[in-house]
Amino acid sequence: MRFALIDAAKEKFPVHRLCRVLGVSQRGYFAWKGRPACRRQHEDMMLLAHVRSAFALSNGTYGSPRMTRELQDSGLAVGRRRTARLMRENGLRARQKRRFKRTTDSHHAWPIAPDLLDQDFSAQGPNQKWGSDISYIWTREGWLYLAVVIDLFARRVVGWAVADRLHRELALAALRKSA
């Protein structure tokens, strides 16, 4: 392991200094460097190619248990710990599914607004009926909330607003922009 660290850092630091810091001899490092790779290392490199291929095909969703089953199903003799080690050493981490965040509570004691449109979304002229909705947009910085007001006659956006928190001010801001 120390020799591998030296090999990785030899471009930035002199080998003799790395050997001294890690407490190994230069002779030992160069002897290790000159040796051919052992059978297990060859097997690991072959397995790693299969692991990377299956990981890419799964869109990064397979962890070590599922990856092991995938490799075994394709005829390779490999255990879960070895698969986990190869994945860990090469930075292959499965993306985890995010939990569903419930945003609507229909069981409350507050008064429910009347349905003034009565499910009739057709309009005879512009600005007679408006509809609105709120969409959740995931970004790298977190959730954004988009409130939109649409003229149901023209089917065009007449007002919109974006915020990083879901408050009533968001809907009101979209409504103010449409007026």
KEFI-755815 format. One record per residue: residue number from 0; residue in one letter; x, y, z of N, C-alpha, C in turn; chain. Coordinates in pm, whole numbers, plus 50000, padded with zeros to 5 digits. Layout:
BEGIN
(r NUM 'a' (X Y Z) (X Y Z) (X Y Z) 'A')
...
***
This chain:
BEGIN
(r 0 'm' (50083 49880 50000) (50000 50000 50000) (50087 50126 50000) 'A')
(r 1 'r' (50196 50123 50076) (50285 50240 50081) (50350 50263 49945) 'A')
(r 2 'f' (50389 50151 49880) (50453 50165 49749) (50355 50224 49648) 'A')
(r 3 'a' (50229 50187 49657) (50129 50242 49565) (50111 50392 49589) 'A')
(r 4 'l' (50118 50435 49716) (50110 50578 49747) (50228 50653 49686) 'A')
(r 5 'i' (50347 50594 49698) (50466 50656 49640) (50450 50668 49489) 'A')
(r 6 'd' (50400 50560 49428) (50382 50558 49283) (50283 50666 49238) 'A')
(r 7 'a' (50180 50689 49318) (50079 50789 49282) (50131 50931 49299) 'A')
(r 8 'a' (50221 50952 49396) (50267 51088 49427) (50404 51121 49368) 'A')
(r 9 'k' (50465 51029 49293) (50602 51053 49246) (50613 51165 49143) 'A')
(r 10 'e' (50503 51206 49082) (50506 51317 48986) (50523 51451 49058) 'A')
(r 11 'k' (50475 51458 49182) (50479 51585 49255) (50599 51596 49350) 'A')
(r 12 'f' (50646 51480 49400) (50754 51480 49500) (50862 51380 49458) 'A')
(r 13 'p' (50985 51403 49501) (51092 51308 49469) (51070 51175 49542) 'A')
(r 14 'v' (51107 51066 49475) (51086 50932 49530) (51162 50915 49661) 'A')
(r 15 'h' (51285 50963 49669) (51364 50944 49792) (51298 51010 49912) 'A')
(r 16 'r' (51235 51126 49891) (51168 51195 50001) (51041 51119 50043) 'A')
(r 17 'l' (50963 51070 49946) (50842 50992 49976) (50878 50865 50052) 'A')
(r 18 'c' (50986 50798 50010) (51028 50676 50080) (51066 50706 50224) 'A')
(r 19 'r' (51137 50816 50245) (51178 50852 50381) (51057 50885 50468) 'A')
(r 20 'v' (50961 50960 50414) (50843 50998 50490) (50759 50876 50526) 'A')
(r 21 'l' (50745 50782 50433) (50662 50664 50457) (50738 50549 50524) 'A')
(r 22 'g' (50868 50568 50546) (50945 50469 50620) (50975 50341 50543) 'A')
(r 23 'v' (51000 50353 50413) (51038 50237 50332) (51166 50271 50257) 'A')
(r 24 's' (51236 50167 50212) (51361 50192 50139) (51332 50216 49992) 'A')
(r 25 'q' (51420 50293 49930) (51407 50316 49786) (51425 50185 49710) 'A')
(r 26 'r' (51515 50104 49760) (51542 49975 49695) (51416 49888 49694) 'A')
(r 27 'g' (51345 49888 49808) (51221 49811 49818) (51116 49863 49721) 'A')
(r 28 'y' (51107 49997 49709) (51009 50056 49616) (51039 50015 49473) 'A')
(r 29 'f' (51166 50028 49431) (51200 49996 49292) (51189 49846 49265) 'A')
(r 30 'a' (51213 49762 49367) (51193 49618 49350) (51045 49589 49330) 'A')
(r 31 'w' (50960 49655 49408) (50815 49638 49393) (50770 49684 49255) 'A')
(r 32 'k' (50826 49797 49210) (50790 49854 49081) (50828 49761 48966) 'A')
(r 33 'g' (50941 49690 48980) (50990 49603 48873) (50920 49468 48865) 'A')
(r 34 'r' (50852 49429 48973) (50783 49299 48974) (50662 49300 48882) 'A')
(r 35 'p' (50637 49187 48815) (50514 49180 48736) (50393 49168 48829) 'A')
(r 36 'a' (50279 49211 48780) (50156 49204 48861) (50122 49059 48890) 'A')
(r 37 'c' (50075 49034 49011) (50041 48897 49050) (49906 48856 48988) 'A')
(r 38 'r' (49874 48729 49000) (49752 48674 48941) (49628 48746 48994) 'A')
(r 39 'r' (49626 48772 49124) (49509 48838 49183) (49490 48978 49126) 'A')
(r 40 'q' (49598 49050 49104) (49587 49184 49047) (49531 49179 48905) 'A')
(r 41 'h' (49575 49077 48828) (49520 49060 48693) (49371 49031 48700) 'A')
(r 42 'e' (49332 48942 48792) (49190 48910 48808) (49110 49034 48849) 'A')
(r 43 'd' (49167 49112 48941) (49099 49234 48985) (49080 49332 48869) 'A')
(r 44 'm' (49181 49343 48783) (49169 49434 48669) (49061 49385 48572) 'A')
(r 45 'm' (49053 49253 48551) (48948 49198 48464) (48810 49221 48526) 'A')
(r 46 'l' (48800 49192 48657) (48672 49213 48726) (48632 49359 48724) 'A')
(r 47 'l' (48729 49446 48744) (48701 49590 48746) (48642 49637 48613) 'A')
(r 48 'a' (48691 49582 48504) (48634 49618 48374) (48487 49578 48367) 'A')
(r 49 'h' (48454 49459 48418) (48314 49415 48420) (48231 49501 48515) 'A')
(r 50 'v' (48289 49534 48630) (48218 49616 48729) (48187 49753 48671) 'A')
(r 51 'r' (48285 49815 48607) (48263 49948 48549) (48158 49944 48439) 'A')
(r 52 's' (48162 49839 48359) (48063 49825 48252) (47922 49811 48308) 'A')
(r 53 'a' (47906 49720 48406) (47774 49699 48467) (47728 49824 48542) 'A')
(r 54 'f' (47821 49895 48605) (47788 50017 48679) (47736 50124 48583) 'A')
(r 55 'a' (47800 50135 48468) (47756 50233 48368) (47619 50195 48312) 'A')
(r 56 'l' (47598 50066 48287) (47469 50021 48234) (47355 50041 48333) 'A')
(r 57 's' (47388 50038 48463) (47285 50057 48565) (47264 50205 48598) 'A')
(r 58 'n' (47332 50293 48524) (47326 50437 48550) (47371 50472 48692) 'A')
(r 59 'g' (47466 50396 48742) (47522 50424 48874) (47432 50389 48990) 'A')
(r 60 't' (47336 50298 48969) (47242 50265 49077) (47275 50134 49148) 'A')
(r 61 'y' (47366 50053 49094) (47397 49925 49156) (47499 49942 49268) 'A')
(r 62 'g' (47467 49894 49386) (47562 49885 49495) (47632 49750 49488) 'A')
(r 63 's' (47714 49718 49589) (47791 49594 49581) (47705 49467 49583) 'A')
(r 64 'p' (47595 49457 49660) (47517 49333 49655) (47457 49307 49517) 'A')
(r 65 'r' (47398 49409 49459) (47337 49391 49327) (47443 49371 49219) 'A')
(r 66 'm' (47555 49440 49234) (47665 49425 49138) (47719 49283 49143) 'A')
(r 67 't' (47731 49227 49265) (47779 49089 49279) (47686 48993 49209) 'A')
(r 68 'r' (47555 49009 49229) (47459 48921 49161) (47470 48935 49010) 'A')
(r 69 'e' (47487 49057 48963) (47500 49082 48819) (47623 49010 48763) 'A')
(r 70 'l' (47736 49020 48834) (47858 48955 48789) (47845 48803 48794) 'A')
(r 71 'q' (47782 48752 48900) (47763 48608 48911) (47669 48557 48803) 'A')
(r 72 'd' (47566 48634 48770) (47473 48595 48663) (47542 48591 48527) 'A')
(r 73 's' (47646 48672 48510) (47719 48670 48383) (47831 48567 48383) 'A')
(r 74 'g' (47837 48482 48487) (47930 48370 48488) (48062 48394 48557) 'A')
(r 75 'l' (48076 48504 48629) (48201 48533 48700) (48190 48487 48844) 'A')
(r 76 'a' (48296 48425 48894) (48299 48380 49033) (48358 48492 49118) 'A')
(r 77 'v' (48272 48562 49190) (48316 48676 49271) (48226 48687 49393) 'A')
(r 78 'g' (48283 48730 49504) (48207 48749 49627) (48171 48895 49647) 'A')
(r 79 'r' (48079 48919 49740) (48032 49055 49764) (48142 49144 49820) 'A')
(r 80 'r' (48224 49090 49910) (48328 49174 49971) (48433 49217 49868) 'A')
(r 81 'r' (48466 49127 49778) (48563 49163 49675) (48504 49270 49582) 'A')
(r 82 't' (48379 49251 49546) (48312 49350 49462) (48306 49484 49534) 'A')
(r 83 'a' (48272 49482 49663) (48265 49605 49741) (48402 49673 49748) 'A')
(r 84 'r' (48508 49595 49766) (48643 49651 49771) (48679 49717 49639) 'A')
(r 85 'l' (48653 49648 49528) (48685 49705 49397) (48606 49834 49371) 'A')
(r 86 'm' (48480 49833 49409) (48398 49953 49389) (48448 50067 49477) 'A')
(r 87 'r' (48480 50036 49603) (48527 50140 49695) (48660 50198 49648) 'A')
(r 88 'e' (48755 50112 49609) (48887 50158 49567) (48882 50244 49441) 'A')
(r 89 'n' (48779 50225 49362) (48769 50299 49236) (48661 50407 49238) 'A')
(r 90 'g' (48610 50436 49356) (48516 50546 49372) (48380 50524 49308) 'A')
(r 91 'l' (48337 50399 49295) (48206 50369 49237) (48105 50355 49350) 'A')
(r 92 'r' (48027 50460 49372) (47925 50458 49477) (47788 50467 49413) 'A')
(r 93 'a' (47698 50382 49459) (47563 50380 49402) (47487 50505 49443) 'A')
(r 94 'r' (47413 50561 49347) (47325 50673 49379) (47203 50619 49451) 'A')
(r 95 'q' (47166 50681 49560) (47053 50633 49637) (46928 50710 49598) 'A')
(r 96 'k' (46817 50639 49599) (46690 50703 49567) (46653 50798 49680) 'A')
(r 97 'r' (46601 50911 49642) (46556 51007 49742) (46417 50969 49789) 'A')
(r 98 'r' (46392 50991 49915) (46260 50962 49969) (46158 51060 49915) 'A')
(r 99 'f' (46037 51012 49896) (45929 51097 49848) (45890 51195 49958) 'A')
(r 100 'k' (45883 51322 49922) (45848 51425 50019) (45702 51463 49995) 'A')
(r 101 'r' (45616 51431 50090) (45475 51463 50076) (45457 51613 50099) 'A')
(r 102 't' (45390 51679 50005) (45375 51824 50014) (45231 51867 50035) 'A')
(r 103 't' (45138 51774 50023) (44997 51810 50036) (44936 51736 50153) 'A')
(r 104 'd' (44866 51809 50239) (44794 51749 50351) (44646 51774 50328) 'A')
(r 105 's' (44576 51671 50282) (44433 51686 50252) (44345 51669 50374) 'A')
(r 106 'h' (44401 51618 50483) (44323 51595 50605) (44350 51707 50705) 'A')
(r 107 'h' (44282 51818 50685) (44299 51933 50773) (44162 51991 50806) 'A')
(r 108 'a' (44159 52080 50902) (44032 52138 50948) (44004 52273 50884) 'A')
(r 109 'w' (44092 52322 50797) (44073 52453 50737) (43964 52448 50629) 'A')
(r 110 'p' (43900 52561 50603) (43797 52561 50498) (43859 52538 50360) 'A')
(r 111 'i' (43786 52468 50275) (43833 52437 50141) (43774 52540 50045) 'A')
(r 112 'a' (43859 52596 49960) (43814 52698 49864) (43719 52635 49763) 'A')
(r 113 'p' (43616 52708 49722) (43520 52652 49624) (43583 52640 49486) 'A')
(r 114 'd' (43535 52545 49408) (43581 52525 49270) (43498 52614 49179) 'A')
(r 115 'l' (43546 52735 49156) (43470 52834 49078) (43462 52797 48929) 'A')
(r 116 'l' (43559 52725 48878) (43556 52686 48737) (43469 52563 48714) 'A')
(r 117 'd' (43443 52487 48817) (43363 52365 48808) (43416 52274 48696) 'A')
(r 118 'q' (43550 52261 48691) (43620 52177 48593) (43595 52219 48448) 'A')
(r 119 'd' (43546 52340 48424) (43526 52390 48288) (43641 52486 48257) 'A')
(r 120 'f' (43741 52437 48181) (43861 52515 48154) (43857 52588 48020) 'A')
(r 121 's' (43739 52599 47961) (43727 52673 47836) (43681 52816 47867) 'A')
(r 122 'a' (43731 52911 47787) (43694 53052 47807) (43653 53111 47672) 'A')
(r 123 'q' (43561 53208 47675) (43509 53269 47553) (43598 53385 47505) 'A')
(r 124 'g' (43679 53441 47594) (43766 53553 47558) (43884 53560 47652) 'A')
(r 125 'p' (43981 53646 47619) (44099 53657 47705) (44067 53716 47842) 'A')
(r 126 'n' (44143 53677 47940) (44135 53725 48078) (44000 53701 48145) 'A')
(r 127 'q' (43924 53602 48098) (43801 53565 48166) (43829 53461 48274) 'A')
(r 128 'k' (43916 53366 48241) (43950 53259 48335) (44101 53239 48337) 'A')
(r 129 'w' (44153 53230 48456) (44294 53201 48475) (44306 53072 48555) 'A')
(r 130 'g' (44411 53001 48527) (44445 52883 48605) (44586 52898 48659) 'A')
(r 131 's' (44615 52829 48767) (44751 52839 48822) (44795 52703 48873) 'A')
(r 132 'd' (44926 52690 48885) (44984 52566 48936) (45121 52597 48993) 'A')
(r 133 'i' (45168 52506 49076) (45302 52517 49134) (45378 52391 49097) 'A')
(r 134 's' (45501 52408 49047) (45587 52296 49011) (45710 52297 49098) 'A')
(r 135 'y' (45762 52177 49126) (45883 52160 49205) (45996 52126 49110) 'A')
(r 136 'i' (46105 52199 49118) (46217 52178 49027) (46342 52149 49111) 'A')
(r 137 'w' (46405 52032 49088) (46526 51996 49161) (46647 52055 49089) 'A')
(r 138 't' (46731 52127 49162) (46855 52181 49107) (46970 52135 49196) 'A')
(r 139 'r' (47092 52164 49157) (47208 52124 49237) (47211 52196 49372) 'A')
(r 140 'e' (47148 52312 49380) (47143 52388 49505) (47026 52347 49593) 'A')
(r 141 'g' (46935 52265 49542) (46818 52223 49619) (46690 52247 49539) 'A')
(r 142 'w' (46577 52241 49607) (46449 52256 49540) (46419 52402 49510) 'A')
(r 143 'l' (46361 52425 49393) (46304 52555 49357) (46156 52533 49330) 'A')
(r 144 'y' (46077 52633 49358) (45933 52624 49339) (45891 52729 49237) 'A')
(r 145 'l' (45816 52686 49136) (45771 52773 49028) (45620 52782 49032) 'A')
(r 146 'a' (45569 52904 49048) (45424 52928 49043) (45393 52997 48911) 'A')
(r 147 'v' (45292 52946 48841) (45257 52997 48708) (45108 53028 48704) 'A')
(r 148 'v' (45072 53141 48639) (44932 53176 48614) (44913 53175 48462) 'A')
(r 149 'i' (44811 53103 48415) (44787 53086 48272) (44649 53141 48236) 'A')
(r 150 'd' (44642 53214 48125) (44513 53258 48071) (44454 53138 47997) 'A')
(r 151 'l' (44338 53090 48041) (44280 52968 47985) (44226 52987 47844) 'A')
(r 152 'f' (44203 53110 47800) (44159 53133 47662) (44277 53122 47566) 'A')
(r 153 'a' (44383 53196 47593) (44500 53200 47505) (44597 53085 47532) 'A')
(r 154 'r' (44580 53017 47648) (44673 52911 47690) (44817 52964 47695) 'A')
(r 155 'r' (44831 53084 47746) (44962 53147 47758) (44988 53186 47903) 'A')
(r 156 'v' (45114 53188 47939) (45154 53229 48074) (45138 53380 48085) 'A')
(r 157 'v' (45064 53424 48185) (45046 53568 48206) (45121 53616 48331) 'A')
(r 158 'g' (45168 53525 48413) (45245 53562 48531) (45314 53441 48590) 'A')
(r 159 'w' (45431 53463 48647) (45504 53353 48710) (45599 53409 48815) 'A')
(r 160 'a' (45638 53320 48908) (45734 53357 49012) (45809 53232 49055) 'A')
(r 161 'v' (45933 53250 49099) (46019 53141 49145) (46070 53174 49284) 'A')
(r 162 'a' (46076 53073 49371) (46129 53093 49506) (46195 52964 49554) 'A')
(r 163 'd' (46277 52978 49657) (46341 52858 49713) (46262 52800 49830) 'A')
(r 164 'r' (46152 52865 49866) (46064 52813 49971) (45921 52818 49921) 'A')
(r 165 'l' (45841 52724 49967) (45702 52716 49923) (45615 52787 50026) 'A')
(r 166 'h' (45582 52913 49998) (45496 52994 50083) (45385 53053 49997) 'A')
(r 167 'r' (45284 53107 50062) (45174 53166 49986) (45219 53289 49909) 'A')
(r 168 'e' (45326 53355 49956) (45378 53473 49886) (45421 53439 49744) 'A')
(r 169 'l' (45463 53315 49721) (45504 53273 49587) (45385 53280 49492) 'A')
(r 170 'a' (45272 53223 49531) (45152 53226 49446) (45102 53369 49429) 'A')
(r 171 'l' (45107 53447 49535) (45062 53586 49526) (45152 53668 49434) 'A')
(r 172 'a' (45282 53641 49436) (45374 53713 49348) (45345 53682 49202) 'A')
(r 173 'a' (45315 53556 49171) (45279 53519 49034) (45149 53587 48992) 'A')
(r 174 'l' (45055 53594 49084) (44926 53659 49055) (44945 53809 49033) 'A')
(r 175 'r' (45030 53873 49115) (45056 54017 49098) (45122 54047 48963) 'A')
(r 176 'k' (45212 53959 48920) (45280 53981 48792) (45184 53966 48674) 'A')
(r 177 's' (45078 53890 48693) (44984 53868 48582) (44885 53983 48568) 'A')
(r 178 'a' (44868 54061 48671) (44768 54170 48667) (44820 54292 48596) 'A')
***
